[in-house]
Amino acid sequence: MKKICVILGMILLTASLNLQAQTPGENFDVTHYDIHLWDLDFTNHTLQGETFVTLTTTAPTNTFVLELKSLAVNNVSATGCTVSDFGHNPENNLVTIVTSQTIPAGTTLTFDIEYYGNTFNESWGGVHWWGNYVYSLGVGFESQPHNLGKTWFPCVDNFTDKATYSLYIIVTDDKKAICGGNLIETISHPDGTSTWHWEIPQEVATYHPSFAIGDYVAWEDVYHGVERDIPVEVYVKPAQINSVPGTFVHVKDIAAFYEESFGPYPFNRIGYVCTGLGCMEHIDNIAITPGVITGNTSQEEYVAHELSHMYFGNKTTCSTAEDMWLNEGFAQFCGLFYRSAIYGENDFQEAMSSKVSNIVNWCKSEAHWIPLNNMPQNMTYDSQAVYNRGAVIVNTLMNYLGRETFLEGIRHYLTNYSYAAASSEQLRDALTEATGVDLNGFFDTYVFIGGMPHYDVHLLNVTPNGSQYDAQIKMSYQHVGPSHIGQNNRVEVTFINNEGQLQTSMVNWDGLESEQTVTLDIAPIAAFVDYHNQSLDAKTEQNKMATGNVTFSVDNLETKVLNVTDSVMLRVEGHFVAPDNDPEIPGLTLSTRHYWNVFRLDLGEADVSGKFTYSSSTSMDGDLIHTQNDSAVLLYRANVNDTWHTIPYTQAGTWKIGTFTVDDLQNGQYTIGVIDKSTLALREFYADQQLFPNPTNDQVTLQWKGSNSGEIKVFNQNLQWVKTIHYTNTDRITFPVDDLASGLYFIECNAVIHKLILK
């Protein structure tokens, strides 16, 4: 009966404490955790624990709320005050402690919390028992919020409340307890156990400390850093030890590159430990899976990615889960950036270009128009939305500022928020302060709004200027996604002359359009934005120097090069915005989603053809093609001063899906258009024009009121252009049609369309 009364009292106490509705960490700041673990049961997956939480009050209070998940609290005491009551609600994971008196602001206290029981884990995150091994992962993908330090010690489990740590873990002598920080001592006990004592002197968030326990062996080295010698330690299962040197052959080179780029290494050692699940950037104790330890460098990106988290995430932590790109976007960027030092600049740029194209295609979808800094928590760890898109935008930022200026700004940001948390706004302001470049426009375009920008050169006029050339260009801005007009637009424009020489210039403007002049050393014949595809821009592209037969594809355009006598330089761009300018053919609707730009420079002779694919089931063409009355056509113009018109092509397929093959792919822009055949019939009128005879089999006459000059265009029933007839100062013209096959044709003259039947 007494036991029942005690339990009932605890339930009532827990209920009453919940009424106070205080949040974890409210009115106090934790400064140190002293964590003790023992009695780890590998069969029942339980442990015993005791944590001393040292904190300083920030406001007068008598209530202190911490978090502990799954484990049960069996006692709470304190140094510096008297605990009158405590409770633990397993439904919301809150440990509530009430003191007998109100504690003034600025008072330092230590709570001693004893706990025990079964540990929590989800599919990824928490405490995982792995045969005769057990380890912690500090975050979970399913839990919201994601922080899971609370699964093995009571804490304020968020990104902003940072503290130092002491860890004491008792294990049997056949095992090691590997944690973050410095190993202070290992104490042997007569009962066949030992205590492993680690210290983390830096203030870090609760998901950064970790433990991994089992039969580990260590591979050790020393990295001679810019300020000190740093131990390198990799703990693995005994059977893996021979694979470690080949996997980590470049780890010291990567560390040197990061120190050169981001500043001195911010933690105690370069440490990795093999766990069943990973990878996870714990302080000095990075969890990696067995699949990373291959004995070669095939998985080296993970080694580099996780090591960069010591700067991005661990030294400076995102202040909320919604800003996770500050951790994972930068680390994903670093997982490629390091390649510039190890494998060369071209290797890095090719790898980044591939990621840029991937993200451009991902960003086309309306479902993906999500602001980078306001990510829903169910997408915090989304590989595309946060990791890869974040990496591409970091690289775009580096190109926007220039590499050295970018790195100078990043070092300033990391220094300003050392062992603290930061937001996207604070990153923006720190970079602006350090570089002197106003980054409000960049962050508004790339971070604070969804979708992606689109930049293009709409005009190029060249005038000789002594030994140089003035290139007058007209720049344009559009935005795929929510309505937005970019300010502080800044992009690289690369010019090419008729010998294939390139010259690049940075162009700046505000708003939708700008005309400006760039002085060059070459006489350009074309200009391209982001020639090397290193920035997020609503287009994909490929550059090819073909010296033999080659086939490549960009945005549903397959380009084929044959019979090359010397070489041909090709650049094909797929733009994911609507082409401007109205079509020349009345009643024709242009694509609202994409167009292509083709540049071809023949240094000799070559046959270059293009096959354009259209489909009513894709997001690119689905807004155009709806029924069998919709007739798809391919349109072309040589430049923006030209009008859209049809060109010779071969069409195959159905109204739903098909291809247009152009045998001689020329410089210029191409897009898909659609005309509704039933609407076309309604557009016919003859008030000022007459076409006769109709039907006919040899020739036809078209007459109208008043003399003028112009041209007549003939299209087949698929609206493919088949011939043009020019006339001068006349009110009628007779022209042969016996060279055409029988069928239905459309005759267009002065915006009037006639149907002609050839027998």
ROPA-143455 format. One record per residue (C-alpha): z, y, x. Coordinates in steps of 0.05 Angstrom, whole numbers, plus 5000, padded with zeros to 4 digits. Example, Ala and Ser with C-alpha at 12.3 -4.5 7.8 and 13.67 -1.06 7.14 Angstrom:
<rs>
R    pz    py    px
R  5156  4910  5246
R  5143  4979  5273
</rs>
This chain:
<rs>
R    pz    py    px
R  5000  5000  5000
R  5017  5048  5057
R  4948  5035  5088
R  4914  5051  5022
R  4952  5117  5017
R  4930  5137  5087
R  4857  5122  5072
R  4861  5159  5006
R  4892  5218  5043
R  4835  5220  5093
R  4783  5218  5037
R  4817  5276  5002
R  4824  5314  5067
R  4750  5304  5083
R  4731  5328  5013
R  4775  5390  5020
R  4748  5406  5089
R  4676  5402  5064
R  4692  5457  5014
R  4698  5505  5072
R  4623  5496  5084
R  4628  5515  5158
R  4570  5497  5203
R  4575  5462  5271
R  4592  5511  5325
R  4609  5568  5278
R  4660  5616  5309
R  4662  5581  5377
R  4621  5564  5438
R  4628  5497  5474
R  4631  5506  5549
R  4644  5434  5573
R  4642  5362  5550
R  4683  5309  5585
R  4655  5243  5559
R  4687  5174  5569
R  4653  5110  5546
R  4679  5038  5553
R  4680  4970  5518
R  4604  4969  5510
R  4590  4906  5468
R  4519  4881  5480
R  4525  4830  5423
R  4553  4873  5367
R  4525  4939  5393
R  4591  4976  5393
R  4628  5021  5441
R  4693  5058  5450
R  4692  5132  5467
R  4735  5192  5480
R  4707  5262  5490
R  4745  5324  5511
R  4709  5385  5481
R  4727  5450  5515
R  4707  5512  5476
R  4720  5587  5470
R  4728  5620  5403
R  4679  5676  5386
R  4716  5698  5323
R  4785  5685  5293
R  4786  5615  5261
R  4829  5555  5246
R  4770  5508  5230
R  4725  5475  5281
R  4664  5434  5261
R  4628  5385  5308
R  4578  5329  5295
R  4584  5253  5306
R  4535  5203  5277
R  4552  5131  5257
R  4613  5125  5302
R  4682  5132  5270
R  4736  5181  5292
R  4806  5151  5298
R  4845  5208  5329
R  4841  5282  5347
R  4890  5321  5389
R  4886  5387  5427
R  4907  5427  5488
R  4922  5500  5473
R  4936  5492  5399
R  4963  5443  5347
R  4917  5401  5304
R  4943  5399  5233
R  4887  5358  5201
R  4819  5328  5217
R  4765  5291  5179
R  4698  5258  5191
R  4645  5255  5137
R  4595  5200  5153
R  4546  5226  5102
R  4533  5292  5138
R  4560  5271  5206
R  4610  5328  5208
R  4677  5324  5245
R  4722  5379  5218
R  4786  5398  5255
R  4838  5445  5227
R  4891  5478  5270
R  4960  5497  5246
R  4948  5570  5262
R  4889  5617  5265
R  4862  5621  5336
R  4843  5690  5361
R  4774  5705  5388
R  4766  5693  5462
R  4815  5635  5465
R  4798  5572  5505
R  4817  5505  5474
R  4804  5432  5489
R  4800  5380  5433
R  4810  5306  5451
R  4769  5264  5402
R  4775  5187  5403
R  4721  5146  5368
R  4691  5077  5364
R  4642  5033  5326
R  4568  5015  5319
R  4518  5063  5349
R  4459  5094  5312
R  4386  5090  5330
R  4321  5101  5294
R  4253  5075  5315
R  4254  5126  5372
R  4319  5162  5387
R  4393  5149  5390
R  4428  5092  5427
R  4383  5032  5438
R  4407  4963  5459
R  4353  4928  5500
R  4376  4858  5517
R  4427  4866  5572
R  4410  4940  5578
R  4431  5000  5535
R  4408  5072  5539
R  4408  5137  5500
R  4349  5179  5477
R  4370  5250  5461
R  4322  5265  5404
R  4292  5226  5346
R  4225  5235  5313
R  4249  5216  5243
R  4316  5252  5241
R  4315  5324  5219
R  4343  5360  5256
R  4319  5318  5314
R  4378  5325  5362
R  4415  5259  5373
R  4467  5275  5426
R  4514  5264  5367
R  4499  5189  5369
R  4545  5178  5429
R  4593  5238  5434
R  4620  5291  5386
R  4584  5357  5398
R  4549  5419  5371
R  4482  5385  5369
R  4429  5439  5373
R  4383  5472  5423
R  4423  5536  5436
R  4496  5515  5447
R  4494  5495  5521
R  4550  5468  5564
R  4566  5431  5628
R  4584  5357  5628
R  4628  5305  5661
R  4612  5232  5646
R  4656  5172  5659
R  4626  5105  5638
R  4661  5038  5650
R  4614  4978  5658
R  4620  4907  5684
R  4605  4899  5758
R  4538  4866  5745
R  4512  4932  5716
R  4503  5005  5736
R  4513  5066  5692
R  4459  5117  5709
R  4468  5187  5681
R  4443  5257  5692
R  4475  5302  5745
R  4507  5282  5811
R  4542  5216  5822
R  4612  5236  5843
R  4642  5167  5853
R  4643  5095  5831
R  4713  5067  5821
R  4723  4991  5822
R  4776  4960  5777
R  4811  4892  5786
R  4784  4866  5719
R  4712  4863  5745
R  4692  4931  5718
R  4677  4998  5750
R  4676  5071  5728
R  4614  5112  5743
R  4631  5186  5746
R  4573  5237  5740
R  4575  5313  5737
R  4523  5360  5708
R  4541  5429  5733
R  4485  5466  5696
R  4493  5488  5624
R  4445  5446  5582
R  4435  5427  5509
R  4466  5364  5480
R  4401  5324  5480
R  4393  5332  5556
R  4451  5288  5582
R  4439  5213  5579
R  4461  5144  5601
R  4424  5081  5619
R  4465  5018  5633
R  4441  4952  5661
R  4421  4913  5722
R  4383  4969  5757
R  4358  4975  5828
R  4340  5042  5860
R  4279  5067  5897
R  4301  5128  5937
R  4268  5183  5976
R  4281  5257  5993
R  4238  5317  5973
R  4245  5376  6020
R  4244  5433  5970
R  4236  5507  5981
R  4312  5518  5980
R  4343  5450  5994
R  4332  5376  6003
R  4329  5342  5935
R  4342  5267  5925
R  4288  5227  5891
R  4315  5166  5854
R  4278  5118  5809
R  4320  5063  5775
R  4283  5002  5749
R  4293  4929  5734
R  4292  4886  5797
R  4224  4856  5780
R  4193  4925  5778
R  4216  4953  5844
R  4152  4936  5883
R  4110  4975  5833
R  4150  5040  5841
R  4119  5067  5906
R  4048  5064  5879
R  4068  5096  5813
R  4108  5153  5845
R  4063  5163  5906
R  4051  5236  5887
R  4119  5255  5856
R  4139  5298  5915
R  4071  5333  5915
R  4079  5347  5841
R  4149  5375  5852
R  4121  5420  5908
R  4066  5446  5862
R  4117  5461  5807
R  4163  5498  5856
R  4104  5539  5881
R  4082  5554  5809
R  4148  5561  5771
R  4203  5572  5822
R  4256  5530  5857
R  4272  5463  5825
R  4327  5477  5775
R  4368  5413  5774
R  4404  5363  5818
R  4355  5308  5834
R  4287  5283  5815
R  4309  5223  5775
R  4275  5171  5731
R  4302  5108  5697
R  4264  5052  5663
R  4281  5044  5589
R  4252  5003  5533
R  4229  5066  5497
R  4209  5133  5527
R  4187  5178  5556
R  4243  5229  5550
R  4262  5288  5594
R  4336  5277  5605
R  4367  5319  5660
R  4359  5283  5727
R  4349  5218  5689
R  4280  5218  5658
R  4270  5157  5613
R  4203  5122  5626
R  4177  5058  5595
R  4157  4996  5635
R  4084  5012  5618
R  4087  5074  5663
R  4108  5034  5724
R  4040  5003  5738
R  4040  5005  5814
R  3983  5056  5812
R  3971  5127  5786
R  3939  5108  5720
R  4000  5134  5682
R  4016  5191  5729
R  4007  5244  5674
R  4073  5219  5644
R  4108  5227  5711
R  4083  5298  5716
R  4093  5317  5643
R  4166  5295  5642
R  4182  5327  5709
R  4156  5394  5685
R  4206  5391  5628
R  4260  5407  5680
R  4231  5478  5674
R  4202  5478  5603
R  4254  5449  5557
R  4313  5437  5603
R  4321  5501  5643
R  4293  5542  5585
R  4297  5509  5517
R  4261  5526  5453
R  4312  5559  5407
R  4289  5520  5346
R  4250  5456  5331
R  4196  5499  5299
R  4182  5529  5368
R  4175  5462  5402
R  4109  5482  5434
R  4151  5521  5485
R  4176  5453  5509
R  4121  5404  5495
R  4060  5449  5497
R  4078  5474  5566
R  4095  5403  5590
R  4029  5376  5563
R  3994  5432  5600
R  4031  5415  5664
R  4011  5343  5655
R  3940  5366  5671
R  3954  5429  5712
R  3985  5390  5769
R  3917  5355  5779
R  3889  5420  5808
R  3936  5410  5868
R  3929  5334  5875
R  3857  5321  5855
R  3823  5389  5858
R  3807  5447  5812
R  3745  5415  5782
R  3784  5353  5762
R  3835  5397  5725
R  3782  5439  5691
R  3743  5378  5667
R  3806  5346  5639
R  3826  5411  5605
R  3756  5422  5577
R  3760  5354  5543
R  3827  5372  5512
R  3800  5440  5490
R  3741  5406  5454
R  3789  5356  5421
R  3833  5412  5394
R  3775  5455  5371
R  3750  5397  5328
R  3822  5385  5303
R  3830  5459  5285
R  3768  5459  5241
R  3806  5426  5185
R  3842  5471  5136
R  3901  5422  5136
R  3912  5441  5209
R  3915  5517  5200
R  3989  5518  5219
R  4021  5574  5261
R  4041  5545  5328
R  4110  5578  5327
R  4129  5557  5256
R  4116  5483  5258
R  4145  5442  5200
R  4200  5396  5226
R  4162  5334  5204
R  4109  5356  5255
R  4155  5378  5311
R  4130  5323  5357
R  4059  5318  5330
R  4013  5301  5388
R  3956  5346  5365
R  3992  5404  5330
R  4045  5415  5383
R  4030  5377  5448
R  3954  5384  5456
R  3944  5448  5418
R  4003  5479  5454
R  3973  5457  5521
R  3906  5488  5505
R  3937  5554  5483
R  3979  5556  5547
R  3915  5547  5587
R  3882  5600  5544
R  3940  5646  5561
R  3931  5632  5635
R  3857  5650  5631
R  3874  5712  5590
R  3922  5738  5643
R  3892  5708  5705
R  3927  5651  5741
R  3970  5690  5790
R  3991  5741  5737
R  4006  5685  5688
R  4050  5648  5738
R  4086  5712  5757
R  4101  5723  5684
R  4124  5651  5673
R  4172  5655  5732
R  4201  5718  5701
R  4209  5684  5633
R  4244  5623  5664
R  4291  5669  5704
R  4307  5712  5643
R  4325  5651  5601
R  4355  5605  5655
R  4398  5551  5623
R  4390  5586  5556
R  4343  5582  5496
R  4283  5626  5478
R  4235  5638  5421
R  4160  5651  5420
R  4175  5725  5411
R  4220  5725  5472
R  4166  5690  5514
R  4116  5743  5491
R  4162  5800  5509
R  4182  5771  5577
R  4109  5761  5596
R  4091  5832  5573
R  4149  5860  5613
R  4131  5821  5676
R  4055  5831  5675
R  4047  5899  5644
R  3996  5868  5596
R  4009  5878  5521
R  4010  5807  5494
R  4022  5824  5421
R  3948  5814  5405
R  3945  5747  5441
R  4007  5719  5406
R  3985  5746  5338
R  3918  5710  5346
R  3940  5645  5378
R  4013  5633  5362
R  4035  5670  5299
R  3976  5653  5255
R  3941  5587  5241
R  3869  5568  5255
R  3832  5594  5316
R  3790  5653  5338
R  3715  5654  5348
R  3681  5699  5399
R  3607  5708  5411
R  3556  5752  5446
R  3509  5779  5393
R  3465  5824  5435
R  3442  5828  5506
R  3399  5885  5533
R  3388  5893  5608
R  3371  5957  5646
R  3360  5961  5722
R  3412  6005  5757
R  3392  6013  5829
R  3403  5946  5863
R  3444  5923  5803
R  3435  5913  5728
R  3470  5942  5668
R  3479  5889  5614
R  3493  5919  5546
R  3527  5867  5503
R  3554  5866  5431
R  3616  5823  5423
R  3640  5795  5357
R  3705  5766  5330
R  3715  5719  5272
R  3775  5675  5253
R  3774  5604  5227
R  3833  5599  5181
R  3876  5654  5149
R  3847  5724  5147
R  3859  5757  5214
R  3827  5811  5257
R  3840  5801  5331
R  3868  5858  5373
R  3870  5860  5449
R  3813  5809  5450
R  3800  5788  5521
R  3749  5734  5541
R  3706  5713  5599
R  3632  5726  5590
R  3586  5689  5638
R  3515  5715  5651
R  3457  5674  5677
R  3391  5695  5708
R  3324  5660  5709
R  3342  5623  5773
R  3406  5593  5744
R  3454  5639  5781
R  3519  5656  5744
R  3564  5717  5744
R  3627  5723  5702
R  3662  5785  5676
R  3725  5794  5634
R  3710  5833  5570
R  3763  5869  5527
R  3759  5898  5457
R  3796  5908  5392
R  3773  5887  5322
R  3712  5852  5297
R  3657  5881  5341
R  3647  5920  5404
R  3588  5944  5445
R  3598  5954  5519
R  3561  5953  5585
R  3576  5907  5644
R  3545  5921  5712
R  3520  5858  5747
R  3489  5836  5812
R  3440  5791  5776
R  3388  5805  5722
R  3415  5763  5664
R  3372  5729  5612
R  3430  5702  5571
R  3506  5710  5564
R  3559  5660  5542
R  3632  5665  5523
R  3680  5617  5559
R  3625  5582  5597
R  3672  5529  5627
R  3706  5514  5560
R  3777  5530  5582
R  3802  5570  5522
R  3813  5556  5448
R  3752  5584  5414
R  3718  5559  5350
R  3661  5525  5386
R  3647  5463  5428
R  3597  5462  5484
R  3566  5423  5541
R  3530  5447  5604
R  3480  5399  5634
R  3437  5404  5696
R  3387  5348  5682
R  3347  5321  5740
R  3328  5258  5702
R  3332  5228  5633
R  3397  5246  5597
R  3424  5246  5526
R  3486  5283  5502
R  3515  5306  5436
R  3550  5370  5412
R  3571  5379  5340
R  3520  5333  5307
R  3464  5355  5353
R  3438  5300  5399
R  3398  5330  5456
R  3351  5285  5495
R  3317  5303  5561
R  3258  5263  5586
R  3202  5268  5638
R  3237  5318  5684
R  3194  5340  5743
R  3247  5382  5777
R  3308  5400  5735
R  3327  5432  5670
R  3390  5471  5657
R  3418  5464  5587
R  3476  5494  5549
R  3487  5472  5477
R  3541  5504  5435
R  3566  5483  5367
R  3598  5543  5331
R  3646  5530  5274
R  3635  5594  5235
R  3581  5618  5189
R  3517  5645  5221
R  3505  5718  5204
R  3441  5749  5176
R  3406  5729  5112
R  3351  5677  5113
R  3279  5699  5105
R  3266  5649  5050
R  3293  5674  4982
R  3340  5626  4946
R  3362  5592  5010
R  3436  5585  5025
R  3459  5582  5097
R  3516  5539  5123
R  3584  5572  5118
R  3615  5527  5171
R  3571  5519  5232
R  3510  5535  5273
R  3484  5515  5342
R  3463  5557  5401
R  3415  5526  5451
R  3399  5553  5520
R  3346  5519  5562
R  3323  5539  5632
R  3266  5496  5658
R  3260  5494  5734
R  3197  5453  5730
R  3175  5414  5668
R  3214  5371  5619
R  3210  5345  5548
R  3272  5366  5510
R  3283  5345  5438
R  3340  5353  5389
R  3364  5311  5331
R  3407  5349  5281
R  3449  5308  5232
R  3471  5333  5164
R  3517  5298  5115
R  3545  5317  5047
R  3609  5278  5062
R  3631  5320  5121
R  3670  5385  5120
R  3613  5419  5158
R  3559  5407  5105
R  3598  5386  5044
R  3603  5457  5019
R  3527  5462  5017
R  3501  5394  4994
R  3527  5372  4926
R  3471  5338  4886
R  3401  5311  4895
R  3374  5378  4873
R  3401  5406  4939
R  3346  5402  4991
R  3372  5409  5062
R  3329  5446  5113
R  3335  5464  5186
R  3330  5538  5202
R  3318  5572  5269
R  3318  5641  5301
R  3304  5661  5372
R  3360  5713  5373
R  3402  5756  5327
R  3346  5806  5319
R  3301  5752  5291
R  3303  5728  5219
R  3321  5656  5201
R  3259  5614  5187
R  3238  5542  5187
R  3203  5508  5246
R  3166  5443  5253
R  3211  5382  5249
R  3213  5311  5224
R  3263  5295  5170
R  3292  5226  5157
R  3345  5201  5109
R  3366  5221  5039
R  3391  5284  5006
R  3462  5261  5022
R  3454  5246  5096
R  3397  5251  5144
R  3369  5281  5208
R  3321  5335  5230
R  3285  5319  5295
R  3255  5377  5334
R  3207  5352  5387
R  3208  5415  5429
R  3279  5444  5429
R  3274  5518  5445
R  3324  5573  5463
R  3357  5603  5403
R  3402  5589  5344
R  3396  5533  5292
R  3433  5521  5227
R  3430  5479  5164
R  3407  5511  5099
R  3401  5485  5028
R  3359  5505  4969
R  3371  5481  4898
R  3303  5455  4875
R  3319  5469  4802
R  3338  5541  4818
R  3275  5549  4859
R  3232  5534  4799
R  3267  5588  4759
R  3254  5639  4815
R  3178  5635  4807
R  3144  5695  4777
R  3072  5721  4777
R  3076  5792  4751
R  3047  5821  4815
R  3015  5759  4846
R  2967  5704  4824
R  2953  5638  4859
R  2890  5600  4840
R  2862  5550  4832
R  2925  5507  4822
R  2920  5448  4829
R  2868  5448  4884
R  2841  5403  4939
R  2806  5448  4989
R  2825  5522  4987
R  2868  5570  4949
R  2868  5645  4935
R  2929  5691  4929
R  2919  5761  4902
R  2967  5819  4887
R  2967  5892  4866
R  2956  5943  4922
R  2934  5931  4994
R  2985  5914  5047
R  2993  5873  5111
R  3038  5814  5123
R  3041  5739  5125
R  3040  5679  5079
R  3083  5618  5094
R  3070  5548  5069
R  3127  5498  5062
R  3124  5425  5040
R  3168  5397  4984
R  3225  5388  5034
R  3219  5462  5051
R  3193  5446  5120
R  3148  5501  5147
R  3077  5475  5156
R  3033  5536  5168
R  3030  5612  5169
R  2971  5656  5148
R  2970  5729  5171
R  2931  5783  5132
R  2916  5856  5145
R  2906  5913  5095
R  2881  5873  5035
R  2900  5855  4964
R  2878  5783  4967
R  2866  5726  5015
R  2833  5658  5010
R  2855  5604  5059
R  2840  5530  5068
R  2891  5476  5051
R  2848  5414  5059
R  2884  5401  5125
R  2948  5385  5085
R  2966  5319  5052
R  2969  5317  4976
R  3035  5335  4944
R  3079  5393  4923
R  3080  5456  4967
R  3114  5524  4964
R  3076  5587  4980
R  3118  5648  4999
R  3091  5719  5004
R  3129  5784  4998
R  3192  5749  4972
R  3153  5714  4916
R  3150  5638  4915
R  3095  5597  4882
R  3089  5523  4872
R  3022  5493  4894
R  2998  5423  4878
R  2947  5392  4925
R  2906  5334  4896
</rs>
